[in-house]
Amino acid sequence: MHTAQPLIATMLPMSEATTPYEAGPRGASPLEAALDRVGDRWSLLLVDALLAGGRRFGELRDELPGLAPNILTERLRRLEREGIVVATPYSTRPPRMEYSLTGDGRDLASALRLLADWGSRRGELGEPLRHDRCGTPLEARWYCPTCASAVSDAETDDQESRLL
């Protein structure tokens, strides 16, 4: 008689160092592709921390106190492999780096600002982004530079955006 092995015993433990997102199949959605690159809390918070400019390892560690140094190292290496962060040496003995966002990283930061603004409107943490001149909360809109006009979701040819 065959005894079934409990499901828990066959599951592998997931450490902080492993990514919760595995590469999707060919033809995965654009959102899946983005999450495959940076889809974890610490990576997104690191991008946010680098918005103000380059930071050294210790500065990033101080800015994100819940992030263990080994996880910080792993996330920085991963973001560098993905072309989101660039490491520039500022000391050779011992080797020390300053981390800053690439153009791709700054593009991601723009999307994070929208996510943070969405969170501020639905929670008690912070205020939405406001226009300096009049104080009105800002709204994000798709914009076509050729037509010089705002574009609604219905006017896009991207099926993915309509589902979001």
WOTA-V416456 format. One record per pair of residues at least 12 apart in sequence whose C-alpha atoms are under 8 Angstrom apart, sorted by the first residue. I is the first residue (numbers start at 1). GAP is how many residues later the second one is. D is the distance in whole Angstrom. If there is no record, write none. Layout:
i=I gap=GAP d=D
i=I gap=GAP d=D
//
This chain:
i=16 gap=55 d=7
i=17 gap=54 d=6
i=17 gap=57 d=7
i=19 gap=20 d=8
i=19 gap=21 d=7
i=20 gap=19 d=8
i=20 gap=20 d=7
i=21 gap=14 d=7
i=21 gap=15 d=6
i=21 gap=18 d=7
i=22 gap=14 d=6
i=23 gap=13 d=6
i=24 gap=12 d=8
i=29 gap=131 d=7
i=30 gap=130 d=8
i=37 gap=42 d=8
i=37 gap=45 d=7
i=38 gap=41 d=7
i=42 gap=25 d=7
i=42 gap=30 d=8
i=42 gap=33 d=7
i=43 gap=32 d=6
i=43 gap=33 d=8
i=43 gap=36 d=7
i=44 gap=68 d=8
i=45 gap=19 d=8
i=46 gap=14 d=8
i=47 gap=54 d=7
i=47 gap=58 d=7
i=47 gap=61 d=8
i=47 gap=62 d=6
i=48 gap=61 d=6
i=48 gap=64 d=7
i=49 gap=14 d=7
i=50 gap=49 d=8
i=50 gap=50 d=6
i=50 gap=51 d=6
i=51 gap=50 d=7
i=51 gap=55 d=7
i=51 gap=58 d=7
i=53 gap=47 d=6
i=53 gap=48 d=8
i=54 gap=44 d=6
i=54 gap=45 d=5
i=54 gap=46 d=4
i=54 gap=47 d=7
i=55 gap=43 d=5
i=55 gap=44 d=5
i=55 gap=45 d=7
i=56 gap=41 d=6
i=56 gap=42 d=4
i=56 gap=43 d=6
i=57 gap=40 d=7
i=57 gap=41 d=7
i=57 gap=42 d=8
i=83 gap=19 d=7
i=83 gap=21 d=7
i=83 gap=22 d=7
i=84 gap=17 d=6
i=84 gap=18 d=5
i=84 gap=19 d=7
i=84 gap=20 d=5
i=84 gap=21 d=4
i=84 gap=22 d=8
i=85 gap=14 d=6
i=85 gap=15 d=6
i=85 gap=16 d=5
i=85 gap=17 d=5
i=85 gap=20 d=6
i=86 gap=13 d=6
i=86 gap=14 d=6
i=86 gap=15 d=6
i=86 gap=16 d=6
i=87 gap=12 d=5
i=87 gap=13 d=7
i=114 gap=26 d=8
i=117 gap=12 d=6
//
